[in-house]
Amino acid sequence: MFVDIVKIDIRAGNGGDGKVSFHREKYVANGGPDGGDGGRGGSIVFQADANMHTLLDFRYHRKFIAENGENGSSNRKAGKSAPDLVIKVPPGTIVRDLESGHVVADVSDPAQPKVLLQGGRGGWGNSHFANAVRQAPNFAKPGQKGRSMQVQLELKSIADVGLVGFPNVGKSTLLSVLTAAKPRIANYHFTTLTPNLGVVSAREDGFVLADIPGLIEGASAGAGLGHAFLRHVERTRLLVHVLDISGSEGRDPLEDYRTINVELAAYGRLSEKPQIIAANKMDLDGAEENLRRLRELLPDAAIFPISAASAQGLQPLVDACAQMLRRLPPVESFEEELPEMELPAQNAFTVRRENEFFVVEGPLVDSLLERVDLNDDASMAYFERVLRRGGVIDALRKAGAQDGSSVRLGEIEFDFID
């Protein structure tokens, strides 16, 4: 069964609690605090797996909860951090936050996993809170709670070239003769119910070709396979519009061409994608006359007469695709946007001086640190934006911070830039 859209619940692990402990040793009457820190909770990570082609695995497994970090222990021993929970998805999967509707991750490259929810930070043990005045602190900091989110996974196939056209015009046959893919082929409508991908070996550059389920009139409004088809066209760089130029199905190929383009235009900007026309079934009666009419209607179009069944005229089509792809931009990726968090009150943080550092603490900082990924540029841009919106930058300036001053927020240290 092919599944290309599912909803799942995800939750990062809680951080372990800090330990309240005092050193106990023979002949040592008053041992100092030695409570260790809690471990970090597991993060939720999405990673593309080239061996997956459907979201079927998520049909019956819909809750993903990362492990919690261990609590700290005595003798300043920190609790063990929990492993990240890696959720593997097919390349081309986008992750959408259901609450905001934002695309929060585009999981396309197996070499670039996406950290969606950071595990909760471990709490400090009581050894952190000892000072000259408070020498025996009887308290520790609890671990941060891991955030949860309900998301929708949408698979949008990644292919350089997409075959579009009415059902039974020969798209699957064309894919089978150009690649090693083995799609289901039969002489009735909607033989193809799922996208099929194959690699075409061109003279210079190979490319990925997708045979996508056939369109019917009204597909952009959900008729027939509707959006299940159009979703997989969004990422393609080039469309090969396959026409039954012989009219063997009783339809006019010129009218088919118009209908398909109307549906593409009604679903976003798909009609703006460059097109090559494959006039298929040239070995059947009526094909030559219809090809002449098509060329009169579209004198500037790239039209290639072919017969997929007898493998005739295919090399010029492949060469034209490869040549156009060299000039086109790479496969489209979706802009990721972290969901805006509800900021705590403006006074939900404090700024204090600790040696050479300006230390910022409080609920605002704790909430922010739960969701930033220090290795991601977009996440760090969001981090800076929230600091300004929350009044932290203004508060640091009032506290005396200048360009180059050292600032600490939890585990993050950075230079202040006004």
C-alpha positions in Angstrom: 0.0 0.0 0.0 1.3 3.4 -0.9 0.9 6.1 1.8 2.1 9.6 1.2 0.5 11.6 3.9 0.2 10.8 7.7 -0.1 12.6 11.0 2.1 11.6 14.0 2.8 12.8 17.5 6.4 13.5 18.6 7.9 14.4 22.0 11.5 15.0 23.0 12.8 13.5 26.2 12.9 15.3 29.5 16.2 16.3 31.0 17.3 14.5 34.1 17.0 16.2 37.5 20.0 17.5 39.3 21.0 15.7 42.5 21.0 17.0 46.1 23.9 15.3 47.8 26.7 16.1 50.2 30.1 14.4 50.4 30.3 11.7 53.0 33.7 10.2 53.9 35.2 8.8 57.1 37.0 11.5 59.2 35.4 14.3 57.1 32.7 15.8 59.3 31.3 18.4 56.9 31.6 17.4 53.3 30.5 19.9 50.8 27.7 19.6 48.2 28.6 17.1 45.5 25.3 16.6 43.6 25.8 15.9 39.9 23.8 17.3 36.9 21.1 15.5 35.1 21.6 14.2 31.6 20.0 15.7 28.5 16.8 14.2 27.1 16.8 12.6 23.7 16.0 14.9 20.7 13.7 14.1 17.9 15.6 13.8 14.6 14.3 13.2 11.1 16.6 11.6 8.5 16.0 10.6 4.9 16.4 6.9 4.0 16.9 6.2 0.3 15.5 2.7 0.9 12.1 4.0 1.9 9.5 5.0 -0.8 6.3 5.3 1.2 5.0 6.5 4.6 3.3 3.1 5.2 5.5 2.5 8.3 3.7 5.3 10.0 0.2 4.0 9.3 0.0 2.1 12.7 2.9 3.7 14.6 1.9 7.3 15.3 3.6 8.2 18.6 7.3 8.8 18.9 8.7 9.6 22.3 12.4 10.1 23.0 14.0 8.7 26.2 14.5 10.9 29.2 17.9 11.8 30.5 19.1 10.1 33.7 19.2 12.0 37.0 22.4 13.2 38.5 24.1 11.3 41.3 26.5 11.9 44.2 30.2 12.5 43.9 29.4 15.0 41.1 28.5 12.3 38.7 26.3 13.5 35.9 23.4 11.5 34.7 23.6 9.8 31.3 22.2 11.7 28.4 19.5 9.9 26.4 20.1 8.9 22.7 18.3 10.9 20.1 15.3 9.3 18.5 15.9 9.1 14.8 12.8 8.9 12.7 13.6 7.7 9.1 11.4 8.9 6.3 11.6 8.7 2.4 13.6 11.4 0.7 11.3 14.3 -0.2 9.3 14.2 3.0 8.2 17.5 4.4 7.2 17.9 8.1 4.4 20.3 8.8 3.5 21.6 12.2 -0.3 21.1 12.4 -0.9 23.9 14.9 0.8 26.7 12.8 0.7 25.1 9.4 4.4 25.9 8.9 6.8 23.6 7.1 9.3 22.9 9.9 11.6 20.5 8.1 12.3 19.4 4.5 13.9 16.0 4.8 15.5 15.3 1.4 19.3 14.6 1.9 20.3 11.5 3.8 23.5 13.2 4.8 21.6 16.1 6.5 19.4 14.9 9.4 17.0 17.5 10.8 16.8 18.1 14.5 13.1 19.1 15.0 12.8 19.0 18.8 15.7 19.4 21.2 15.8 17.2 24.3 15.3 18.9 27.6 18.5 20.1 29.3 19.5 18.3 32.4 19.1 20.2 35.7 22.1 21.4 37.8 23.1 19.5 40.9 23.4 21.3 44.2 27.2 21.6 43.8 26.6 24.4 41.3 24.8 26.6 43.9 27.5 26.7 46.6 29.1 30.0 47.3 30.8 31.8 50.2 27.5 32.7 51.8 25.5 29.5 50.9 27.9 26.7 51.6 25.4 23.9 52.0 22.6 24.4 49.4 19.8 21.9 50.0 18.3 22.2 46.5 19.0 21.3 42.9 17.5 22.3 39.6 15.0 19.9 37.9 15.5 18.9 34.3 13.7 20.7 31.5 10.6 19.1 30.1 10.8 17.9 26.5 8.5 19.7 24.0 5.9 17.8 22.1 4.3 18.5 18.7 1.8 17.0 16.3 3.0 17.0 12.8 1.9 15.9 9.3 4.3 14.1 7.1 3.8 14.7 3.4 5.9 12.8 0.8 6.6 14.9 -2.3 8.7 12.7 -4.7 12.1 14.0 -5.7 12.6 13.7 -9.4 14.3 15.8 -12.1 11.7 15.0 -14.8 8.0 14.2 -14.3 5.8 12.4 -16.8 2.4 14.1 -16.9 -0.7 13.3 -19.0 -4.0 11.5 -19.1 -4.4 7.9 -17.9 -3.3 5.3 -20.4 -1.3 7.5 -22.7 1.9 5.4 -22.2 3.7 7.1 -19.3 4.5 3.8 -17.6 5.6 2.2 -20.8 7.9 5.1 -21.5 9.4 4.8 -18.0 10.0 1.1 -18.4 11.9 1.4 -21.6 14.0 4.4 -20.5 14.9 3.0 -17.0 15.2 -0.2 -15.1 12.0 0.5 -13.3 9.2 -2.1 -13.6 5.9 -0.2 -13.2 2.6 -2.1 -13.5 1.4 -1.7 -17.1 -2.1 -2.7 -18.4 -4.5 -1.4 -21.0 -6.9 0.3 -18.7 -7.1 3.6 -16.8 -5.3 4.2 -13.6 -3.0 1.2 -13.8 -0.5 3.5 -12.0 -1.8 4.4 -8.6 1.6 5.4 -7.1 4.6 7.4 -8.3 7.3 5.3 -9.9 10.9 6.5 -10.2 13.7 5.4 -12.4 17.2 6.6 -13.4 17.7 7.5 -17.1 21.3 7.0 -18.4 21.9 9.9 -20.7 25.0 10.4 -22.9 26.5 12.9 -20.4 24.3 13.2 -17.3 21.8 10.8 -15.9 18.6 12.0 -14.3 15.7 10.8 -12.2 12.4 10.2 -14.1 9.0 9.9 -12.3 5.9 8.3 -13.8 3.1 9.9 -11.8 -0.5 8.8 -11.7 -2.6 10.1 -14.6 -4.7 13.3 -14.4 -8.3 13.8 -15.2 -10.3 17.0 -15.6 -11.0 18.5 -12.2 -7.9 16.9 -10.5 -6.8 20.3 -9.1 -10.1 20.3 -7.1 -9.5 16.7 -5.9 -11.3 14.8 -8.6 -9.9 11.3 -9.4 -6.4 10.9 -7.9 -6.4 14.7 -7.7 -3.9 16.1 -5.1 -2.3 12.7 -4.7 -1.0 13.2 -8.2 -0.2 16.9 -8.1 1.7 16.8 -4.8 4.5 14.7 -6.5 4.9 17.2 -9.4 5.9 20.1 -7.2 9.6 19.2 -6.9 10.2 18.2 -10.6 12.4 20.5 -12.6 11.0 19.6 -16.0 7.8 18.1 -17.2 7.4 15.7 -20.1 3.8 16.0 -21.3 2.9 12.6 -22.8 0.1 12.7 -25.3 -1.7 9.9 -27.1 -1.2 11.6 -30.4 -3.2 8.9 -32.2 -6.4 9.6 -30.2 -6.8 5.9 -29.6 -8.8 6.6 -26.5 -11.4 8.6 -28.4 -10.1 11.9 -27.2 -8.5 14.8 -29.1 -4.8 15.1 -28.1 -4.9 18.9 -28.6 -7.8 19.1 -26.1 -5.9 16.7 -23.7 -3.0 19.1 -23.8 -5.2 22.1 -22.9 -7.0 20.2 -20.1 -3.8 19.0 -18.4 -2.3 22.5 -18.4 -5.5 24.0 -17.0 -5.2 21.5 -14.1 -1.5 22.3 -13.6 -2.2 26.0 -13.5 -5.0 25.6 -11.0 -2.6 23.8 -8.5 0.0 26.4 -7.6 2.6 27.4 -10.2 3.0 24.0 -11.8 2.1 25.4 -15.3 5.3 27.6 -15.0 7.6 24.6 -15.1 9.3 24.0 -18.5 7.6 21.4 -20.7 8.6 19.0 -23.4 5.9 17.3 -25.4 6.2 13.6 -26.1 3.8 12.7 -28.9 3.4 9.0 -28.1 1.8 6.2 -30.1 3.1 7.4 -33.5 2.9 3.8 -34.7 -1.0 4.0 -34.7 -3.4 5.3 -37.3 -4.3 9.0 -37.1 -1.0 10.0 -35.4 0.6 11.8 -38.3 -2.4 14.1 -38.9 -2.8 14.9 -35.2 1.0 15.6 -35.0 0.6 18.1 -37.8 -2.3 19.8 -36.0 -0.3 20.0 -32.8 2.7 21.6 -34.4 0.4 24.2 -36.1 -1.1 25.0 -32.7 2.2 25.1 -30.9 4.8 26.2 -33.4 7.4 27.1 -30.7 7.0 24.0 -28.5 9.6 21.2 -28.2 7.6 18.3 -29.6 9.2 14.8 -30.0 7.2 12.1 -31.9 7.8 8.8 -30.2 6.5 5.2 -29.8 7.2 4.0 -26.3 5.8 0.5 -27.2 8.3 0.0 -30.1 11.1 2.2 -28.5 11.2 4.6 -31.5 12.3 8.2 -31.3 13.4 8.0 -27.6 17.1 9.1 -27.8 16.3 12.7 -29.1 13.8 13.0 -26.2 16.3 11.9 -23.6 19.0 14.2 -25.0 16.7 17.2 -25.0 15.8 16.5 -21.3 19.4 16.2 -20.3 20.3 19.4 -22.1 17.5 21.4 -20.5 18.3 20.0 -17.0 21.8 21.4 -17.3 20.4 24.9 -17.5 17.6 24.6 -14.9 18.0 25.2 -11.2 18.3 22.2 -8.8 15.4 20.4 -7.3 13.2 22.8 -5.3 13.3 22.6 -1.5 10.7 24.0 0.8 11.5 26.9 3.0 11.6 25.8 6.6 10.0 28.0 9.3 10.2 27.3 13.0 6.9 27.8 14.7 6.8 31.0 16.8 6.7 30.3 20.4 4.5 32.2 22.8 7.0 34.4 24.7 6.8 34.6 28.5 6.3 38.0 30.0 9.0 40.7 29.4 10.2 40.4 33.0 10.6 36.5 32.8 14.3 36.8 32.8 17.1 38.4 34.8 20.5 39.7 33.9 23.4 39.5 36.4 27.1 39.9 36.3 29.3 36.8 37.0 33.0 37.6 36.7 33.5 38.5 33.0 30.1 37.2 31.9 26.7 38.8 31.7 24.4 35.9 32.7 20.8 35.8 31.4 18.4 33.4 33.3 14.7 32.8 33.6 11.7 31.2 31.9 12.2 33.0 28.6 15.8 31.7 28.3 14.7 28.1 29.3 11.9 28.1 26.7 14.2 29.4 24.0 17.0 26.9 24.7 14.6 24.0 24.4 14.1 24.6 20.7 17.3 26.0 19.2 19.8 23.9 17.3 23.2 25.5 17.6 24.4 23.9 14.3 21.5 25.2 12.2 21.7 28.7 10.7 18.0 29.2 10.5 17.6 28.1 14.1 20.2 30.5 15.3 18.6 33.4 13.3 15.3 32.5 15.2 17.3 32.5 18.4 18.5 36.1 17.8 15.1 37.3 16.7 13.5 36.0 20.0 16.2 37.7 22.1 15.4 41.0 20.5 11.6 40.5 20.7 11.8 39.4 24.3 13.8 42.5 25.4 17.0 40.6 26.3 19.2 42.7 24.1 17.9 45.9 25.6 18.3 44.5 29.1 21.9 43.6 28.4 22.6 47.0 27.0 21.2 48.7 30.2 23.2 46.3 32.3 26.4 47.7 30.7 27.1 45.1 27.9 29.1 46.6 25.0 30.4 45.2 21.8 32.6 42.2 22.6 31.2 41.6 26.1 30.7 37.9 26.9 27.2 36.7 27.5 26.0 33.3 28.8 22.5 31.8 28.3 22.5 28.4 29.8 25.1 26.4 27.9 25.5 29.0 25.2 28.2 31.6 25.3 28.5 34.4 22.8 30.0 37.9 22.2 27.5 40.7 22.5 27.1 42.8 19.3 25.0 45.9 19.6 
